[in-house]
Amino acid sequence: MPHDTVELARALLGKVLVRQFSGGSAAGRIVETEAYLQNDPACHAFRGMTPRNRSLFLEHGHAYVYLCYGTSYMLNVSSEAGGIGSGVLLRALEPMFGTEHMQRNASHVKLADLTRGPGRLTAALQVDRSHDGLNLFTNKQLWIGSDGHKIESVGESVRIGLTKAADERLRFFVSGSRHLSGPRRLND
């Protein structure tokens, strides 16, 4: 995997995020990401390391999980060398298997929307602060791997839901995916 944030955000598209549960597993193909650079005012590392964001400063491949607005966890992948606070937010997955585990954790959400959006993704996979700091390329509980799937076309747009650095085109997605979050006009 690349050690550059923007390259990693693109390279993660098509990879598989796997969650091991005590009674089985669930997985989805990553179809949408957003890049956050250390010098980016929208990045949690912009003002330096804190106890909350320290995992963002780990060498690339570690989970940075935080609670957003007190309601939803967000799963990010640290993306640079150790000490540089940058990351890639996983925004959406295309469910592959284990949807019965995912639906158990988000029974109120339609199957088509189960992992569409970063908060739904973490709810469906039961990702929370206990996963913060895990190495997502070596961990056995929550990990990212490849099944050799190739992405045909990558789209890009501005990131979603930001007020700072809102015009940066650092959101990447699998063109044509039915599982993308955000407004339709950004997904073409």
Wavefront OBJ file of the C-alpha trace (Angstrom):
o trace
v 0.000 0.000 0.000
v 1.228 3.512 -0.792
v 2.608 5.713 1.981
v 1.086 8.863 0.487
v -2.349 9.921 1.703
v -3.942 10.720 -1.657
v -2.431 7.637 -3.297
v -3.645 5.470 -0.403
v -7.173 6.936 -0.657
v -7.250 5.824 -4.293
v -5.501 2.471 -3.656
v -7.996 1.462 -0.949
v -10.842 1.533 -3.471
v -11.720 -2.040 -4.345
v -9.969 -3.492 -1.289
v -11.954 -5.530 1.228
v -12.629 -4.495 4.833
v -13.206 -7.589 6.985
v -14.669 -7.689 10.493
v -14.354 -10.866 12.543
v -17.178 -11.425 15.044
v -17.389 -14.141 17.691
v -20.069 -15.873 15.592
v -18.655 -15.319 12.121
v -17.431 -12.527 9.890
v -18.623 -9.787 7.582
v -16.912 -7.941 4.768
v -17.422 -5.231 2.223
v -15.554 -3.788 -0.709
v -14.340 -0.216 -0.125
v -16.076 2.016 -2.690
v -15.585 5.515 -1.232
v -12.787 7.281 0.656
v -11.678 10.795 1.622
v -8.105 11.988 2.149
v -7.103 14.258 5.055
v -3.599 15.751 5.066
v -1.751 17.063 8.132
v -1.637 20.632 6.752
v -5.359 20.456 5.926
v -7.568 22.526 8.283
v -10.265 19.810 8.035
v -7.829 17.146 9.312
v -7.879 16.265 13.013
v -4.055 16.469 13.003
v -4.004 20.090 11.838
v -3.351 21.487 15.323
v -1.011 18.684 16.391
v -1.182 15.441 18.339
v -3.673 15.003 21.170
v -4.743 11.936 23.163
v -7.822 11.702 20.891
v -5.978 11.771 17.547
v -2.683 10.030 18.411
v -3.512 7.021 16.203
v -3.605 9.324 13.186
v 0.131 9.887 13.775
v 1.020 6.162 13.725
v 2.770 4.777 10.643
v 0.442 4.078 7.740
v -2.130 1.323 8.078
v -3.438 1.890 11.606
v -7.064 2.566 12.527
v -7.977 6.008 13.778
v -11.514 5.754 15.188
v -13.336 8.716 16.672
v -16.871 9.571 17.706
v -18.406 12.220 15.448
v -20.952 14.599 16.991
v -21.531 12.097 19.791
v -23.517 9.771 17.539
v -21.414 7.886 14.977
v -17.940 6.397 14.917
v -15.711 7.134 11.939
v -13.018 4.725 10.729
v -9.865 6.188 9.206
v -6.601 4.626 8.080
v -3.376 6.424 9.076
v -1.594 7.126 5.830
v 1.929 8.498 6.217
v 5.170 7.765 8.050
v 5.012 7.691 11.851
v 4.763 11.182 13.326
v 2.873 12.666 10.364
v -0.829 13.032 11.131
v -2.734 12.214 7.966
v -5.444 9.721 7.177
v -8.044 8.286 4.865
v -11.680 8.153 5.971
v -13.555 5.041 4.827
v -16.914 6.445 3.676
v -18.738 3.498 2.096
v -18.594 -0.237 1.421
v -20.347 -2.572 -0.952
v -21.428 -5.467 1.309
v -19.910 -8.793 0.209
v -20.845 -11.288 2.921
v -21.990 -11.446 6.516
v -24.897 -9.078 5.988
v -26.812 -11.004 8.672
v -24.166 -9.819 11.186
v -24.305 -6.290 9.797
v -28.102 -6.124 9.934
v -28.120 -7.373 13.509
v -26.140 -4.250 14.376
v -28.243 -1.883 12.244
v -31.681 -3.488 11.941
v -33.389 -0.146 11.260
v -31.344 0.451 8.065
v -32.389 -0.856 4.633
v -30.010 -3.438 3.171
v -29.110 -1.100 0.287
v -28.010 1.582 2.783
v -26.344 -0.702 5.332
v -22.752 0.464 4.734
v -23.464 3.605 2.698
v -21.880 6.398 4.717
v -19.106 6.346 7.324
v -21.388 6.170 10.373
v -23.516 3.354 8.973
v -20.383 1.462 7.927
v -19.009 1.461 11.483
v -22.417 0.687 13.026
v -22.915 -2.313 10.737
v -19.433 -3.662 11.505
v -19.557 -2.721 15.220
v -16.418 -0.585 14.940
v -15.812 1.707 17.905
v -12.997 3.293 19.922
v -11.819 -0.165 21.032
v -10.492 -0.587 17.464
v -8.520 2.676 17.565
v -4.818 2.028 16.900
v -5.182 -1.467 15.386
v -2.930 -2.245 12.431
v -5.521 -2.757 9.684
v -3.092 -4.679 7.475
v -2.113 -7.301 10.098
v -4.935 -7.447 12.676
v -7.238 -10.475 12.722
v -10.310 -8.740 14.222
v -10.631 -5.852 11.745
v -8.483 -5.768 8.639
v -8.101 -4.661 5.034
v -7.070 -7.119 2.354
v -7.257 -7.690 -1.369
v -9.041 -10.304 -3.429
v -7.453 -9.080 -6.670
v -10.512 -7.078 -7.749
v -9.630 -4.267 -10.173
v -11.460 -0.939 -10.230
v -12.352 0.216 -13.736
v -12.971 3.899 -13.082
v -12.242 6.165 -10.107
v -14.251 9.330 -9.618
v -13.279 12.284 -7.463
v -15.115 15.181 -5.896
v -15.045 17.608 -3.022
v -15.340 16.034 0.412
v -18.736 15.810 2.072
v -20.044 17.689 5.112
v -17.112 20.050 5.657
v -16.873 23.773 6.213
v -13.042 23.991 6.300
v -11.174 23.262 3.053
v -14.550 22.303 1.583
v -13.432 22.770 -2.041
v -10.566 20.273 -1.908
v -11.130 17.425 -4.376
v -9.985 14.698 -1.985
v -12.973 12.356 -2.092
v -12.506 9.267 -4.266
v -15.064 6.670 -5.267
v -15.738 3.731 -7.533
v -17.602 5.269 -10.461
v -21.055 3.785 -10.913
v -21.257 2.124 -7.482
v -24.781 1.964 -6.021
v -23.316 2.109 -2.503
v -21.891 5.638 -2.452
v -22.894 8.192 0.161
v -23.604 11.848 -0.367
v -25.574 13.731 -2.962
v -25.970 12.127 -6.378
v -24.445 15.189 -8.133
v -21.091 14.399 -6.471
v -21.133 10.755 -7.574
v -21.021 11.221 -11.345
l 1 2 3 4 5 6 7 8 9 10 11 12 13 14 15 16 17 18 19 20 21 22 23 24 25 26 27 28 29 30 31 32 33 34 35 36 37 38 39 40 41 42 43 44 45 46 47 48 49 50 51 52 53 54 55 56 57 58 59 60 61 62 63 64 65 66 67 68 69 70 71 72 73 74 75 76 77 78 79 80 81 82 83 84 85 86 87 88 89 90 91 92 93 94 95 96 97 98 99 100 101 102 103 104 105 106 107 108 109 110 111 112 113 114 115 116 117 118 119 120 121 122 123 124 125 126 127 128 129 130 131 132 133 134 135 136 137 138 139 140 141 142 143 144 145 146 147 148 149 150 151 152 153 154 155 156 157 158 159 160 161 162 163 164 165 166 167 168 169 170 171 172 173 174 175 176 177 178 179 180 181 182 183 184 185 186 187 188
